[in-house]
Amino acid sequence: MFYWRSTIPGADARRWVDVAFTGRSAGRGEGPYAGLNLGGQVGDDVAAVEQNCAALAASLDLPRERLVFLNQIHGTDVVAAHGPWQGQPPEADAVVSSAPGLALVVLVADCVPVLLHDVQAGVVGAVHAGRPGMLSGIVPRAVEAMRTLGADRVTAVVGPSVCGRCYEVPGEMVHQAASVAPSSVTTSWSGTPAIDVAAGVVEQLTRLDVTVERVDGCTRESEDLYSYRRDHTTGRFAGVVVLRDQADR
């Protein structure tokens, strides 16, 4: 079920945060979606995806409706969630919340999943940061939204994504990345221009005095992760963050 999972305790034992990245094991998908595909708009069987979502919710000890997804569009919008969405998920690429017991979910298959938390302040966030999002500043926008909700000491967990060695791009894209986050400029395995989006995201977070934890893994190189760049037709794995507060149970 999980590629990586951790619990971050607060100073008060009644409050903590769960952060996780799912893997491909234990799911209902078949063929190119084999495993725990959580993407409902990538061509997989809708019933299988829903079963996977229910399994994820159960593993988090939450009702299915407490999974908060987004309609991700590689944009710059950040939304605040106070409970489950009424109707369809909003078009956005980051979500923040101070509501306990909500699982904020972003879906990826090469892009960078970023999970944000300030346990003491009781604020969490999740960001879908691909190359367009890194260039347009979706991560700094999400950190700003966290601080608007009262976060003071933000920590980011940056999940697995396609590594720079596997993300060959045209030279003009490298120039764009260099102007935003110089550390993202790299070369591929074959020595061609490439971008390390995760490195760029970490640079942006560091500039904002955000503590960063990295979870290793290249989506293109790991069979336990979905990769669009490797397989083209594929599923989506998730980055998930949940604020827990026993006082609100």
C-alpha positions in Angstrom: 0.0 0.0 0.0 2.6 2.6 1.1 5.9 3.3 -0.6 6.8 5.4 2.5 4.9 6.5 5.6 5.7 8.5 8.7 4.0 10.0 11.7 5.2 13.4 13.0 4.3 13.9 16.7 3.5 17.3 18.2 4.6 18.6 21.5 1.1 17.7 22.8 0.6 14.0 22.4 -3.0 14.6 21.4 -1.9 16.1 18.0 0.2 14.6 15.3 0.5 14.5 11.5 0.6 11.4 9.2 2.4 11.8 5.9 2.7 9.1 3.2 3.3 8.2 -0.4 1.5 5.3 -1.9 3.1 2.6 -4.0 1.7 0.1 -6.5 1.2 -2.9 -4.2 -2.1 -4.1 -2.9 -4.3 -2.4 -5.5 -7.0 -3.5 -7.9 -5.7 -2.1 -11.1 -4.8 -4.2 -14.1 -2.6 -3.9 -17.2 -0.8 -0.5 -17.3 -2.7 0.5 -14.1 -1.6 -2.7 -12.2 -1.6 -1.9 -8.5 -3.0 0.9 -6.4 -3.9 3.4 -9.1 -5.7 6.3 -7.5 -6.2 8.4 -10.7 -9.8 8.4 -11.9 -9.2 10.2 -15.2 -6.4 8.2 -16.8 -8.4 5.4 -18.5 -8.6 2.9 -15.7 -11.8 1.1 -14.6 -13.7 3.5 -12.5 -14.8 0.8 -10.0 -11.3 -0.4 -9.6 -10.1 3.1 -8.8 -12.9 3.6 -6.3 -11.9 0.4 -4.6 -8.4 1.6 -4.4 -9.5 4.9 -2.9 -11.6 3.0 -0.3 -8.6 0.9 0.6 -6.4 4.0 1.0 -9.0 5.6 3.3 -9.3 2.4 5.4 -5.5 2.2 5.8 -5.6 5.8 7.1 -8.5 4.9 9.4 -10.8 7.4 7.8 -14.1 7.3 6.0 -13.8 7.4 2.2 -15.4 10.8 1.9 -12.5 12.3 4.0 -10.1 11.9 1.1 -9.7 15.3 -0.4 -8.6 15.2 -4.0 -8.0 18.1 -6.5 -8.7 18.5 -10.2 -5.0 19.1 -11.0 -4.3 21.3 -14.0 -0.6 22.3 -13.6 -1.8 25.7 -12.5 -1.0 28.1 -9.6 -4.2 28.0 -7.6 -4.1 27.0 -3.9 -7.4 26.2 -2.1 -8.3 25.8 1.5 -10.3 22.7 2.6 -12.5 22.9 5.7 -14.1 19.5 5.1 -15.0 17.2 2.2 -15.8 19.0 -1.1 -19.4 19.6 -1.9 -19.6 18.5 -5.5 -16.7 18.2 -7.8 -13.1 18.9 -6.6 -11.8 22.4 -7.4 -9.3 23.0 -10.2 -6.1 23.6 -8.2 -2.7 22.2 -7.6 -2.3 22.7 -3.9 -4.6 22.4 -0.9 -4.1 23.6 2.7 -6.2 22.9 5.8 -6.4 23.3 9.5 -9.2 20.7 9.8 -8.3 17.4 11.6 -9.1 14.1 10.0 -9.0 15.2 6.4 -6.6 13.4 4.1 -5.2 16.0 1.6 -4.2 14.1 -1.6 -2.2 15.0 -4.6 -1.7 12.5 -7.5 1.5 12.2 -9.5 3.3 9.9 -12.0 6.6 11.8 -12.4 5.7 15.2 -10.9 6.9 16.2 -7.4 4.4 15.6 -4.5 5.1 18.0 -1.7 3.5 17.5 1.7 3.6 20.4 4.1 3.0 20.5 7.9 3.3 22.6 11.0 2.2 20.2 13.8 2.2 22.9 16.5 0.1 25.3 14.5 -2.2 22.5 13.3 -1.9 23.3 9.6 -1.1 20.9 6.7 -0.9 21.1 2.9 -0.3 19.1 -0.2 1.1 20.3 -3.5 1.3 18.8 -7.0 4.5 20.4 -8.5 5.5 19.4 -12.0 7.9 21.4 -14.2 5.1 24.0 -15.0 4.3 24.3 -11.3 7.9 24.7 -10.2 8.4 27.4 -12.8 5.2 29.3 -11.9 5.7 29.1 -8.1 3.0 26.8 -6.9 5.1 25.7 -4.0 5.8 29.2 -2.6 2.1 30.0 -3.0 1.2 26.9 -0.9 3.7 27.9 1.8 2.2 31.4 1.9 -1.3 29.9 2.2 -0.1 27.7 5.1 1.3 30.8 6.9 -2.0 32.6 6.3 -3.7 29.9 8.2 -1.3 30.4 11.1 1.7 28.1 10.3 5.0 29.4 11.6 7.5 26.6 11.3 6.7 24.7 8.1 8.3 21.4 7.2 8.1 19.9 3.7 8.3 16.3 2.8 9.3 16.1 -0.9 8.3 12.7 -2.3 9.7 10.6 -5.2 9.5 12.0 -8.7 11.4 11.6 -12.0 15.0 12.4 -11.3 17.1 14.8 -13.4 19.1 12.0 -15.0 15.8 10.7 -16.5 14.2 14.0 -17.4 15.7 15.1 -20.7 14.2 18.3 -22.1 14.9 20.8 -24.9 17.5 23.4 -24.2 15.0 26.3 -24.0 13.2 24.6 -21.0 16.5 24.4 -19.2 17.0 28.2 -19.6 13.5 28.8 -18.2 14.3 26.5 -15.2 17.7 28.2 -14.6 16.0 31.6 -14.3 13.7 30.3 -11.5 15.8 27.7 -9.7 19.4 27.3 -10.9 19.8 24.1 -8.9 17.3 22.3 -11.1 19.6 22.5 -14.1 21.4 19.2 -14.7 22.2 16.6 -17.4 20.6 13.3 -18.3 22.2 9.9 -18.3 23.3 10.5 -21.9 24.7 14.0 -21.2 21.9 16.0 -22.7 20.1 19.0 -21.1 17.8 17.9 -18.3 15.8 19.3 -15.3 15.7 18.1 -11.8 12.3 19.4 -10.7 12.6 18.2 -7.2 15.9 20.0 -6.7 14.2 23.2 -7.9 11.4 22.7 -5.5 13.8 22.1 -2.6 15.6 25.3 -3.6 12.4 27.3 -3.5 11.4 25.8 -0.1 14.9 26.5 1.4 14.6 30.2 0.3 11.4 30.4 2.3 13.1 28.9 5.5 11.1 25.7 5.2 12.7 22.6 6.7 12.9 19.9 4.0 12.9 16.1 4.2 13.5 14.1 1.0 12.1 10.7 0.3 14.3 8.9 -2.2 13.1 7.4 -5.4 12.9 8.0 -9.1 9.6 7.2 -10.7 11.1 6.2 -14.0 13.6 3.9 -12.3 11.3 2.3 -9.7 8.7 -0.3 -10.7 6.8 0.4 -7.4 5.9 3.9 -8.7 3.8 5.0 -11.7 5.7 6.9 -14.3 4.2 8.6 -17.3 7.6 9.3 -18.8 8.5 5.5 -18.7 5.1 4.0 -19.6 2.9 6.8 -21.1 -0.3 5.0 -20.3 -0.2 4.5 -16.5 -1.8 5.1 -13.2 -1.2 7.7 -10.5 0.3 7.3 -7.0 -0.5 9.7 -4.2 1.1 12.0 -1.6 -1.2 12.2 1.4 -1.1 14.3 4.6 -3.5 14.1 7.5 -3.7 16.3 10.6 -4.7 14.3 13.6 -6.2 15.8 16.8 -7.7 13.7 19.5 -9.4 16.7 21.0 -11.7 16.9 17.9 -12.7 13.2 18.0 
